[in-house]
Amino acid sequence: MFKLETMIYASEDGTNSVFTLNPALQKQLDTLASQHPEVCQRKARGEAGGVTYQVRGVALAIQPVRVS
């Protein structure tokens, strides 16, 4: 088993830096970046498979995951 870690760093300018190892979240953020580049940009891909995105604050919502 391995972690699918995600870290979110908020900036005073209203943007958020999102680093994630979670492939499902990467796919969602890639879709957002391709459809709305003014809101979300893919910034870097790490060696371990993590990706960093820059997201404008109004586009970021955190919802709890329901585990069944």
mmJSON file of the N, C-alpha and C atoms, coordinates in Angstrom:
{"data_MODEL":{"atom_site":{
"group_PDB":["ATOM","ATOM","ATOM","ATOM","ATOM","ATOM","ATOM","ATOM","ATOM","ATOM","ATOM","ATOM","ATOM","ATOM","ATOM","ATOM","ATOM","ATOM","ATOM","ATOM","ATOM","ATOM","ATOM","ATOM","ATOM","ATOM","ATOM","ATOM","ATOM","ATOM","ATOM","ATOM","ATOM","ATOM","ATOM","ATOM","ATOM","ATOM","ATOM","ATOM","ATOM","ATOM","ATOM","ATOM","ATOM","ATOM","ATOM","ATOM","ATOM","ATOM","ATOM","ATOM","ATOM","ATOM","ATOM","ATOM","ATOM","ATOM","ATOM","ATOM","ATOM","ATOM","ATOM","ATOM","ATOM","ATOM","ATOM","ATOM","ATOM","ATOM","ATOM","ATOM","ATOM","ATOM","ATOM","ATOM","ATOM","ATOM","ATOM","ATOM","ATOM","ATOM","ATOM","ATOM","ATOM","ATOM","ATOM","ATOM","ATOM","ATOM","ATOM","ATOM","ATOM","ATOM","ATOM","ATOM","ATOM","ATOM","ATOM","ATOM","ATOM","ATOM","ATOM","ATOM","ATOM","ATOM","ATOM","ATOM","ATOM","ATOM","ATOM","ATOM","ATOM","ATOM","ATOM","ATOM","ATOM","ATOM","ATOM","ATOM","ATOM","ATOM","ATOM","ATOM","ATOM","ATOM","ATOM","ATOM","ATOM","ATOM","ATOM","ATOM","ATOM","ATOM","ATOM","ATOM","ATOM","ATOM","ATOM","ATOM","ATOM","ATOM","ATOM","ATOM","ATOM","ATOM","ATOM","ATOM","ATOM","ATOM","ATOM","ATOM","ATOM","ATOM","ATOM","ATOM","ATOM","ATOM","ATOM","ATOM","ATOM","ATOM","ATOM","ATOM","ATOM","ATOM","ATOM","ATOM","ATOM","ATOM","ATOM","ATOM","ATOM","ATOM","ATOM","ATOM","ATOM","ATOM","ATOM","ATOM","ATOM","ATOM","ATOM","ATOM","ATOM","ATOM","ATOM","ATOM","ATOM","ATOM","ATOM","ATOM","ATOM","ATOM","ATOM","ATOM","ATOM","ATOM","ATOM","ATOM","ATOM","ATOM","ATOM","ATOM"],
"id":[1,2,3,4,5,6,7,8,9,10,11,12,13,14,15,16,17,18,19,20,21,22,23,24,25,26,27,28,29,30,31,32,33,34,35,36,37,38,39,40,41,42,43,44,45,46,47,48,49,50,51,52,53,54,55,56,57,58,59,60,61,62,63,64,65,66,67,68,69,70,71,72,73,74,75,76,77,78,79,80,81,82,83,84,85,86,87,88,89,90,91,92,93,94,95,96,97,98,99,100,101,102,103,104,105,106,107,108,109,110,111,112,113,114,115,116,117,118,119,120,121,122,123,124,125,126,127,128,129,130,131,132,133,134,135,136,137,138,139,140,141,142,143,144,145,146,147,148,149,150,151,152,153,154,155,156,157,158,159,160,161,162,163,164,165,166,167,168,169,170,171,172,173,174,175,176,177,178,179,180,181,182,183,184,185,186,187,188,189,190,191,192,193,194,195,196,197,198,199,200,201,202,203,204],
"type_symbol":["N","C","C","N","C","C","N","C","C","N","C","C","N","C","C","N","C","C","N","C","C","N","C","C","N","C","C","N","C","C","N","C","C","N","C","C","N","C","C","N","C","C","N","C","C","N","C","C","N","C","C","N","C","C","N","C","C","N","C","C","N","C","C","N","C","C","N","C","C","N","C","C","N","C","C","N","C","C","N","C","C","N","C","C","N","C","C","N","C","C","N","C","C","N","C","C","N","C","C","N","C","C","N","C","C","N","C","C","N","C","C","N","C","C","N","C","C","N","C","C","N","C","C","N","C","C","N","C","C","N","C","C","N","C","C","N","C","C","N","C","C","N","C","C","N","C","C","N","C","C","N","C","C","N","C","C","N","C","C","N","C","C","N","C","C","N","C","C","N","C","C","N","C","C","N","C","C","N","C","C","N","C","C","N","C","C","N","C","C","N","C","C","N","C","C","N","C","C","N","C","C","N","C","C"],
"label_atom_id":["N","CA","C","N","CA","C","N","CA","C","N","CA","C","N","CA","C","N","CA","C","N","CA","C","N","CA","C","N","CA","C","N","CA","C","N","CA","C","N","CA","C","N","CA","C","N","CA","C","N","CA","C","N","CA","C","N","CA","C","N","CA","C","N","CA","C","N","CA","C","N","CA","C","N","CA","C","N","CA","C","N","CA","C","N","CA","C","N","CA","C","N","CA","C","N","CA","C","N","CA","C","N","CA","C","N","CA","C","N","CA","C","N","CA","C","N","CA","C","N","CA","C","N","CA","C","N","CA","C","N","CA","C","N","CA","C","N","CA","C","N","CA","C","N","CA","C","N","CA","C","N","CA","C","N","CA","C","N","CA","C","N","CA","C","N","CA","C","N","CA","C","N","CA","C","N","CA","C","N","CA","C","N","CA","C","N","CA","C","N","CA","C","N","CA","C","N","CA","C","N","CA","C","N","CA","C","N","CA","C","N","CA","C","N","CA","C","N","CA","C","N","CA","C","N","CA","C","N","CA","C","N","CA","C","N","CA","C"],
"label_alt_id":[null,null,null,null,null,null,null,null,null,null,null,null,null,null,null,null,null,null,null,null,null,null,null,null,null,null,null,null,null,null,null,null,null,null,null,null,null,null,null,null,null,null,null,null,null,null,null,null,null,null,null,null,null,null,null,null,null,null,null,null,null,null,null,null,null,null,null,null,null,null,null,null,null,null,null,null,null,null,null,null,null,null,null,null,null,null,null,null,null,null,null,null,null,null,null,null,null,null,null,null,null,null,null,null,null,null,null,null,null,null,null,null,null,null,null,null,null,null,null,null,null,null,null,null,null,null,null,null,null,null,null,null,null,null,null,null,null,null,null,null,null,null,null,null,null,null,null,null,null,null,null,null,null,null,null,null,null,null,null,null,null,null,null,null,null,null,null,null,null,null,null,null,null,null,null,null,null,null,null,null,null,null,null,null,null,null,null,null,null,null,null,null,null,null,null,null,null,null,null,null,null,null,null,null],
"label_comp_id":["MET","MET","MET","PHE","PHE","PHE","LYS","LYS","LYS","LEU","LEU","LEU","GLU","GLU","GLU","THR","THR","THR","MET","MET","MET","ILE","ILE","ILE","TYR","TYR","TYR","ALA","ALA","ALA","SER","SER","SER","GLU","GLU","GLU","ASP","ASP","ASP","GLY","GLY","GLY","THR","THR","THR","ASN","ASN","ASN","SER","SER","SER","VAL","VAL","VAL","PHE","PHE","PHE","THR","THR","THR","LEU","LEU","LEU","ASN","ASN","ASN","PRO","PRO","PRO","ALA","ALA","ALA","LEU","LEU","LEU","GLN","GLN","GLN","LYS","LYS","LYS","GLN","GLN","GLN","LEU","LEU","LEU","ASP","ASP","ASP","THR","THR","THR","LEU","LEU","LEU","ALA","ALA","ALA","SER","SER","SER","GLN","GLN","GLN","HIS","HIS","HIS","PRO","PRO","PRO","GLU","GLU","GLU","VAL","VAL","VAL","CYS","CYS","CYS","GLN","GLN","GLN","ARG","ARG","ARG","LYS","LYS","LYS","ALA","ALA","ALA","ARG","ARG","ARG","GLY","GLY","GLY","GLU","GLU","GLU","ALA","ALA","ALA","GLY","GLY","GLY","GLY","GLY","GLY","VAL","VAL","VAL","THR","THR","THR","TYR","TYR","TYR","GLN","GLN","GLN","VAL","VAL","VAL","ARG","ARG","ARG","GLY","GLY","GLY","VAL","VAL","VAL","ALA","ALA","ALA","LEU","LEU","LEU","ALA","ALA","ALA","ILE","ILE","ILE","GLN","GLN","GLN","PRO","PRO","PRO","VAL","VAL","VAL","ARG","ARG","ARG","VAL","VAL","VAL","SER","SER","SER"],
"label_asym_id":["A","A","A","A","A","A","A","A","A","A","A","A","A","A","A","A","A","A","A","A","A","A","A","A","A","A","A","A","A","A","A","A","A","A","A","A","A","A","A","A","A","A","A","A","A","A","A","A","A","A","A","A","A","A","A","A","A","A","A","A","A","A","A","A","A","A","A","A","A","A","A","A","A","A","A","A","A","A","A","A","A","A","A","A","A","A","A","A","A","A","A","A","A","A","A","A","A","A","A","A","A","A","A","A","A","A","A","A","A","A","A","A","A","A","A","A","A","A","A","A","A","A","A","A","A","A","A","A","A","A","A","A","A","A","A","A","A","A","A","A","A","A","A","A","A","A","A","A","A","A","A","A","A","A","A","A","A","A","A","A","A","A","A","A","A","A","A","A","A","A","A","A","A","A","A","A","A","A","A","A","A","A","A","A","A","A","A","A","A","A","A","A","A","A","A","A","A","A","A","A","A","A","A","A"],
"label_entity_id":["1","1","1","1","1","1","1","1","1","1","1","1","1","1","1","1","1","1","1","1","1","1","1","1","1","1","1","1","1","1","1","1","1","1","1","1","1","1","1","1","1","1","1","1","1","1","1","1","1","1","1","1","1","1","1","1","1","1","1","1","1","1","1","1","1","1","1","1","1","1","1","1","1","1","1","1","1","1","1","1","1","1","1","1","1","1","1","1","1","1","1","1","1","1","1","1","1","1","1","1","1","1","1","1","1","1","1","1","1","1","1","1","1","1","1","1","1","1","1","1","1","1","1","1","1","1","1","1","1","1","1","1","1","1","1","1","1","1","1","1","1","1","1","1","1","1","1","1","1","1","1","1","1","1","1","1","1","1","1","1","1","1","1","1","1","1","1","1","1","1","1","1","1","1","1","1","1","1","1","1","1","1","1","1","1","1","1","1","1","1","1","1","1","1","1","1","1","1","1","1","1","1","1","1"],
"label_seq_id":[1,1,1,2,2,2,3,3,3,4,4,4,5,5,5,6,6,6,7,7,7,8,8,8,9,9,9,10,10,10,11,11,11,12,12,12,13,13,13,14,14,14,15,15,15,16,16,16,17,17,17,18,18,18,19,19,19,20,20,20,21,21,21,22,22,22,23,23,23,24,24,24,25,25,25,26,26,26,27,27,27,28,28,28,29,29,29,30,30,30,31,31,31,32,32,32,33,33,33,34,34,34,35,35,35,36,36,36,37,37,37,38,38,38,39,39,39,40,40,40,41,41,41,42,42,42,43,43,43,44,44,44,45,45,45,46,46,46,47,47,47,48,48,48,49,49,49,50,50,50,51,51,51,52,52,52,53,53,53,54,54,54,55,55,55,56,56,56,57,57,57,58,58,58,59,59,59,60,60,60,61,61,61,62,62,62,63,63,63,64,64,64,65,65,65,66,66,66,67,67,67,68,68,68],
"pdbx_PDB_ins_code":[null,null,null,null,null,null,null,null,null,null,null,null,null,null,null,null,null,null,null,null,null,null,null,null,null,null,null,null,null,null,null,null,null,null,null,null,null,null,null,null,null,null,null,null,null,null,null,null,null,null,null,null,null,null,null,null,null,null,null,null,null,null,null,null,null,null,null,null,null,null,null,null,null,null,null,null,null,null,null,null,null,null,null,null,null,null,null,null,null,null,null,null,null,null,null,null,null,null,null,null,null,null,null,null,null,null,null,null,null,null,null,null,null,null,null,null,null,null,null,null,null,null,null,null,null,null,null,null,null,null,null,null,null,null,null,null,null,null,null,null,null,null,null,null,null,null,null,null,null,null,null,null,null,null,null,null,null,null,null,null,null,null,null,null,null,null,null,null,null,null,null,null,null,null,null,null,null,null,null,null,null,null,null,null,null,null,null,null,null,null,null,null,null,null,null,null,null,null,null,null,null,null,null,null],
"Cartn_x":[0.832,0.0,0.882,0.425,1.192,0.258,0.843,0.052,-0.183,-1.366,-1.69,-1.826,-0.707,-0.672,-0.938,-1.617,-1.85,-1.58,-0.824,-0.533,-1.007,-1.642,-2.143,-1.539,-0.912,-0.313,-1.033,-1.613,-2.33,-1.369,-1.501,-0.699,-1.587,-0.958,-1.703,-2.321,-1.806,-2.318,-3.568,-4.095,-5.318,-5.104,-3.853,-3.584,-3.204,-3.322,-2.948,-2.0,-0.975,-0.083,-0.535,-0.833,-1.333,-0.332,0.221,1.101,0.369,0.292,-0.407,0.283,0.229,0.68,-0.508,-1.712,-2.944,-3.27,-3.198,-3.451,-4.86,-5.863,-7.236,-7.357,-6.73,-6.751,-5.924,-4.806,-4.008,-4.832,-5.609,-6.448,-7.487,-8.113,-9.096,-8.446,-7.274,-6.593,-6.068,-5.616,-5.2,-6.376,-7.55,-8.748,-9.097,-9.052,-9.328,-8.32,-7.048,-6.01,-6.195,-6.632,-6.819,-8.075,-9.113,-10.364,-10.349,-9.609,-9.595,-8.164,-7.297,-5.91,-5.749,-6.774,-6.71,-6.915,-7.399,-7.702,-6.69,-6.204,-5.339,-4.219,-2.988,-1.848,-1.028,-0.615,0.288,1.689,2.393,3.688,4.875,4.814,5.978,5.567,6.354,6.165,7.436,7.273,8.416,8.824,9.976,10.509,9.673,9.019,8.254,6.81,6.479,5.128,4.22,4.724,3.926,3.876,2.784,2.611,2.202,2.745,2.396,1.573,0.487,-0.405,-0.529,-0.805,-1.163,-2.628,-3.441,-4.885,-5.32,-6.133,-6.705,-7.659,-7.674,-8.421,-9.896,-10.548,-11.983,-12.296,-11.32,-11.548,-11.294,-10.797,-10.411,-11.463,-12.026,-12.981,-12.554,-12.587,-12.187,-13.446,-13.657,-14.82,-14.348,-14.995,-14.608,-14.95,-14.144,-14.38,-15.177,-16.231,-17.046,-16.481,-16.182,-15.658,-16.776,-17.031,-18.117,-17.59],
"Cartn_y":[-1.177,0.0,1.248,2.307,3.542,4.729,5.864,7.073,7.807,8.391,9.277,10.675,11.217,12.457,13.677,14.657,15.942,17.039,18.058,19.204,20.466,21.356,22.611,23.753,24.686,25.854,27.097,27.875,29.092,30.276,31.169,32.383,33.587,34.668,35.891,36.511,36.178,36.769,36.059,35.097,34.412,33.171,32.77,31.535,30.43,29.202,28.041,27.18,26.682,25.713,24.342,23.458,22.123,21.093,20.303,19.198,17.916,17.012,15.756,14.564,13.455,12.172,11.339,11.84,11.118,11.214,10.112,10.146,10.608,10.274,10.705,12.223,12.799,14.25,14.927,14.328,14.881,14.959,13.918,13.904,15.03,15.226,16.3,17.668,17.861,19.151,19.377,18.322,18.452,18.879,18.307,18.682,20.142,20.549,21.943,22.87,22.483,23.317,23.443,22.386,22.458,23.247,23.157,23.865,25.311,25.594,26.931,27.319,27.599,27.925,29.219,30.079,31.297,31.005,29.812,29.422,28.42,27.53,26.437,26.204,26.11,25.792,24.67,23.744,22.679,23.274,23.175,23.837,22.88,21.728,20.847,19.409,18.479,17.054,16.563,15.91,15.42,14.025,13.607,12.29,11.143,11.37,10.309,10.246,11.019,10.98,12.076,12.925,14.032,15.167,15.929,17.059,18.276,19.444,20.695,21.549,22.109,22.985,24.304,25.368,26.638,26.885,27.092,27.23,28.528,29.317,30.52,30.093,30.822,30.465,30.175,30.917,30.721,29.383,28.742,27.479,26.266,26.488,25.376,25.134,23.949,23.54,22.171,22.01,20.747,20.071,18.83,18.07,16.777,16.364,15.096,13.913,12.893,11.673,10.719,10.179,9.198,7.809,7.146,5.787,4.822,3.876,2.929,1.602],
"Cartn_z":[0.0,0.0,0.0,-0.673,-0.723,-0.566,-0.212,0.015,-1.294,-1.415,-2.53,-1.95,-1.524,-0.777,-1.649,-1.067,-1.716,-0.701,-1.116,-0.259,-0.97,-0.217,-0.764,0.043,-0.666,-0.037,-0.546,0.372,0.002,0.035,-0.955,-1.019,-0.735,-0.308,-0.014,-1.263,-2.435,-3.673,-4.205,-3.446,-3.846,-4.682,-4.878,-5.614,-4.63,-5.108,-4.312,-5.125,-4.473,-5.082,-4.603,-5.55,-5.215,-5.732,-4.817,-5.188,-4.866,-5.842,-5.582,-6.24,-5.536,-6.062,-6.537,-6.329,-6.63,-8.126,-8.868,-10.316,-10.683,-9.875,-10.164,-10.036,-9.017,-8.848,-9.936,-10.322,-11.42,-12.698,-12.965,-14.157,-14.109,-12.945,-12.789,-12.975,-12.384,-12.506,-13.922,-14.605,-16.006,-16.885,-16.622,-17.371,-17.11,-15.841,-15.498,-16.168,-16.169,-16.786,-18.295,-18.952,-20.405,-20.772,-19.933,-20.224,-19.739,-18.68,-18.07,-17.67,-18.639,-18.311,-17.502,-17.512,-16.713,-15.22,-14.902,-13.523,-12.983,-13.824,-13.37,-14.38,-13.876,-14.727,-14.095,-14.945,-14.506,-14.506,-13.373,-13.235,-13.352,-12.704,-12.69,-12.403,-12.937,-12.654,-11.971,-10.815,-10.058,-10.49,-10.027,-10.383,-9.815,-8.689,-8.037,-8.534,-9.577,-10.13,-9.626,-8.738,-8.238,-9.247,-9.22,-10.121,-9.293,-9.67,-9.011,-9.961,-9.427,-10.181,-9.429,-10.163,-9.547,-9.877,-8.832,-8.992,-8.337,-9.045,-8.435,-7.337,-6.251,-5.049,-5.25,-6.146,-6.332,-6.982,-7.586,-8.284,-7.391,-6.2,-5.342,-4.266,-4.271,-3.24,-2.73,-1.422,-0.813,-0.281,-0.723,-0.273,0.349,1.446,2.081,1.187,1.276,0.517,1.386,0.808,1.54,1.302,2.384,2.308,2.675,1.767,2.062,2.538],
"occupancy":[1.0,1.0,1.0,1.0,1.0,1.0,1.0,1.0,1.0,1.0,1.0,1.0,1.0,1.0,1.0,1.0,1.0,1.0,1.0,1.0,1.0,1.0,1.0,1.0,1.0,1.0,1.0,1.0,1.0,1.0,1.0,1.0,1.0,1.0,1.0,1.0,1.0,1.0,1.0,1.0,1.0,1.0,1.0,1.0,1.0,1.0,1.0,1.0,1.0,1.0,1.0,1.0,1.0,1.0,1.0,1.0,1.0,1.0,1.0,1.0,1.0,1.0,1.0,1.0,1.0,1.0,1.0,1.0,1.0,1.0,1.0,1.0,1.0,1.0,1.0,1.0,1.0,1.0,1.0,1.0,1.0,1.0,1.0,1.0,1.0,1.0,1.0,1.0,1.0,1.0,1.0,1.0,1.0,1.0,1.0,1.0,1.0,1.0,1.0,1.0,1.0,1.0,1.0,1.0,1.0,1.0,1.0,1.0,1.0,1.0,1.0,1.0,1.0,1.0,1.0,1.0,1.0,1.0,1.0,1.0,1.0,1.0,1.0,1.0,1.0,1.0,1.0,1.0,1.0,1.0,1.0,1.0,1.0,1.0,1.0,1.0,1.0,1.0,1.0,1.0,1.0,1.0,1.0,1.0,1.0,1.0,1.0,1.0,1.0,1.0,1.0,1.0,1.0,1.0,1.0,1.0,1.0,1.0,1.0,1.0,1.0,1.0,1.0,1.0,1.0,1.0,1.0,1.0,1.0,1.0,1.0,1.0,1.0,1.0,1.0,1.0,1.0,1.0,1.0,1.0,1.0,1.0,1.0,1.0,1.0,1.0,1.0,1.0,1.0,1.0,1.0,1.0,1.0,1.0,1.0,1.0,1.0,1.0,1.0,1.0,1.0,1.0,1.0,1.0],
"B_iso_or_equiv":[0.0,0.0,0.0,0.0,0.0,0.0,0.0,0.0,0.0,0.0,0.0,0.0,0.0,0.0,0.0,0.0,0.0,0.0,0.0,0.0,0.0,0.0,0.0,0.0,0.0,0.0,0.0,0.0,0.0,0.0,0.0,0.0,0.0,0.0,0.0,0.0,0.0,0.0,0.0,0.0,0.0,0.0,0.0,0.0,0.0,0.0,0.0,0.0,0.0,0.0,0.0,0.0,0.0,0.0,0.0,0.0,0.0,0.0,0.0,0.0,0.0,0.0,0.0,0.0,0.0,0.0,0.0,0.0,0.0,0.0,0.0,0.0,0.0,0.0,0.0,0.0,0.0,0.0,0.0,0.0,0.0,0.0,0.0,0.0,0.0,0.0,0.0,0.0,0.0,0.0,0.0,0.0,0.0,0.0,0.0,0.0,0.0,0.0,0.0,0.0,0.0,0.0,0.0,0.0,0.0,0.0,0.0,0.0,0.0,0.0,0.0,0.0,0.0,0.0,0.0,0.0,0.0,0.0,0.0,0.0,0.0,0.0,0.0,0.0,0.0,0.0,0.0,0.0,0.0,0.0,0.0,0.0,0.0,0.0,0.0,0.0,0.0,0.0,0.0,0.0,0.0,0.0,0.0,0.0,0.0,0.0,0.0,0.0,0.0,0.0,0.0,0.0,0.0,0.0,0.0,0.0,0.0,0.0,0.0,0.0,0.0,0.0,0.0,0.0,0.0,0.0,0.0,0.0,0.0,0.0,0.0,0.0,0.0,0.0,0.0,0.0,0.0,0.0,0.0,0.0,0.0,0.0,0.0,0.0,0.0,0.0,0.0,0.0,0.0,0.0,0.0,0.0,0.0,0.0,0.0,0.0,0.0,0.0,0.0,0.0,0.0,0.0,0.0,0.0],
"pdbx_formal_charge":[null,null,null,null,null,null,null,null,null,null,null,null,null,null,null,null,null,null,null,null,null,null,null,null,null,null,null,null,null,null,null,null,null,null,null,null,null,null,null,null,null,null,null,null,null,null,null,null,null,null,null,null,null,null,null,null,null,null,null,null,null,null,null,null,null,null,null,null,null,null,null,null,null,null,null,null,null,null,null,null,null,null,null,null,null,null,null,null,null,null,null,null,null,null,null,null,null,null,null,null,null,null,null,null,null,null,null,null,null,null,null,null,null,null,null,null,null,null,null,null,null,null,null,null,null,null,null,null,null,null,null,null,null,null,null,null,null,null,null,null,null,null,null,null,null,null,null,null,null,null,null,null,null,null,null,null,null,null,null,null,null,null,null,null,null,null,null,null,null,null,null,null,null,null,null,null,null,null,null,null,null,null,null,null,null,null,null,null,null,null,null,null,null,null,null,null,null,null,null,null,null,null,null,null],
"auth_seq_id":[1,1,1,2,2,2,3,3,3,4,4,4,5,5,5,6,6,6,7,7,7,8,8,8,9,9,9,10,10,10,11,11,11,12,12,12,13,13,13,14,14,14,15,15,15,16,16,16,17,17,17,18,18,18,19,19,19,20,20,20,21,21,21,22,22,22,23,23,23,24,24,24,25,25,25,26,26,26,27,27,27,28,28,28,29,29,29,30,30,30,31,31,31,32,32,32,33,33,33,34,34,34,35,35,35,36,36,36,37,37,37,38,38,38,39,39,39,40,40,40,41,41,41,42,42,42,43,43,43,44,44,44,45,45,45,46,46,46,47,47,47,48,48,48,49,49,49,50,50,50,51,51,51,52,52,52,53,53,53,54,54,54,55,55,55,56,56,56,57,57,57,58,58,58,59,59,59,60,60,60,61,61,61,62,62,62,63,63,63,64,64,64,65,65,65,66,66,66,67,67,67,68,68,68],
"auth_comp_id":["MET","MET","MET","PHE","PHE","PHE","LYS","LYS","LYS","LEU","LEU","LEU","GLU","GLU","GLU","THR","THR","THR","MET","MET","MET","ILE","ILE","ILE","TYR","TYR","TYR","ALA","ALA","ALA","SER","SER","SER","GLU","GLU","GLU","ASP","ASP","ASP","GLY","GLY","GLY","THR","THR","THR","ASN","ASN","ASN","SER","SER","SER","VAL","VAL","VAL","PHE","PHE","PHE","THR","THR","THR","LEU","LEU","LEU","ASN","ASN","ASN","PRO","PRO","PRO","ALA","ALA","ALA","LEU","LEU","LEU","GLN","GLN","GLN","LYS","LYS","LYS","GLN","GLN","GLN","LEU","LEU","LEU","ASP","ASP","ASP","THR","THR","THR","LEU","LEU","LEU","ALA","ALA","ALA","SER","SER","SER","GLN","GLN","GLN","HIS","HIS","HIS","PRO","PRO","PRO","GLU","GLU","GLU","VAL","VAL","VAL","CYS","CYS","CYS","GLN","GLN","GLN","ARG","ARG","ARG","LYS","LYS","LYS","ALA","ALA","ALA","ARG","ARG","ARG","GLY","GLY","GLY","GLU","GLU","GLU","ALA","ALA","ALA","GLY","GLY","GLY","GLY","GLY","GLY","VAL","VAL","VAL","THR","THR","THR","TYR","TYR","TYR","GLN","GLN","GLN","VAL","VAL","VAL","ARG","ARG","ARG","GLY","GLY","GLY","VAL","VAL","VAL","ALA","ALA","ALA","LEU","LEU","LEU","ALA","ALA","ALA","ILE","ILE","ILE","GLN","GLN","GLN","PRO","PRO","PRO","VAL","VAL","VAL","ARG","ARG","ARG","VAL","VAL","VAL","SER","SER","SER"],
"auth_asym_id":["A","A","A","A","A","A","A","A","A","A","A","A","A","A","A","A","A","A","A","A","A","A","A","A","A","A","A","A","A","A","A","A","A","A","A","A","A","A","A","A","A","A","A","A","A","A","A","A","A","A","A","A","A","A","A","A","A","A","A","A","A","A","A","A","A","A","A","A","A","A","A","A","A","A","A","A","A","A","A","A","A","A","A","A","A","A","A","A","A","A","A","A","A","A","A","A","A","A","A","A","A","A","A","A","A","A","A","A","A","A","A","A","A","A","A","A","A","A","A","A","A","A","A","A","A","A","A","A","A","A","A","A","A","A","A","A","A","A","A","A","A","A","A","A","A","A","A","A","A","A","A","A","A","A","A","A","A","A","A","A","A","A","A","A","A","A","A","A","A","A","A","A","A","A","A","A","A","A","A","A","A","A","A","A","A","A","A","A","A","A","A","A","A","A","A","A","A","A","A","A","A","A","A","A"],
"auth_atom_id":["N","CA","C","N","CA","C","N","CA","C","N","CA","C","N","CA","C","N","CA","C","N","CA","C","N","CA","C","N","CA","C","N","CA","C","N","CA","C","N","CA","C","N","CA","C","N","CA","C","N","CA","C","N","CA","C","N","CA","C","N","CA","C","N","CA","C","N","CA","C","N","CA","C","N","CA","C","N","CA","C","N","CA","C","N","CA","C","N","CA","C","N","CA","C","N","CA","C","N","CA","C","N","CA","C","N","CA","C","N","CA","C","N","CA","C","N","CA","C","N","CA","C","N","CA","C","N","CA","C","N","CA","C","N","CA","C","N","CA","C","N","CA","C","N","CA","C","N","CA","C","N","CA","C","N","CA","C","N","CA","C","N","CA","C","N","CA","C","N","CA","C","N","CA","C","N","CA","C","N","CA","C","N","CA","C","N","CA","C","N","CA","C","N","CA","C","N","CA","C","N","CA","C","N","CA","C","N","CA","C","N","CA","C","N","CA","C","N","CA","C","N","CA","C","N","CA","C","N","CA","C","N","CA","C","N","CA","C"],
"pdbx_PDB_model_num":[1,1,1,1,1,1,1,1,1,1,1,1,1,1,1,1,1,1,1,1,1,1,1,1,1,1,1,1,1,1,1,1,1,1,1,1,1,1,1,1,1,1,1,1,1,1,1,1,1,1,1,1,1,1,1,1,1,1,1,1,1,1,1,1,1,1,1,1,1,1,1,1,1,1,1,1,1,1,1,1,1,1,1,1,1,1,1,1,1,1,1,1,1,1,1,1,1,1,1,1,1,1,1,1,1,1,1,1,1,1,1,1,1,1,1,1,1,1,1,1,1,1,1,1,1,1,1,1,1,1,1,1,1,1,1,1,1,1,1,1,1,1,1,1,1,1,1,1,1,1,1,1,1,1,1,1,1,1,1,1,1,1,1,1,1,1,1,1,1,1,1,1,1,1,1,1,1,1,1,1,1,1,1,1,1,1,1,1,1,1,1,1,1,1,1,1,1,1,1,1,1,1,1,1]
}}}
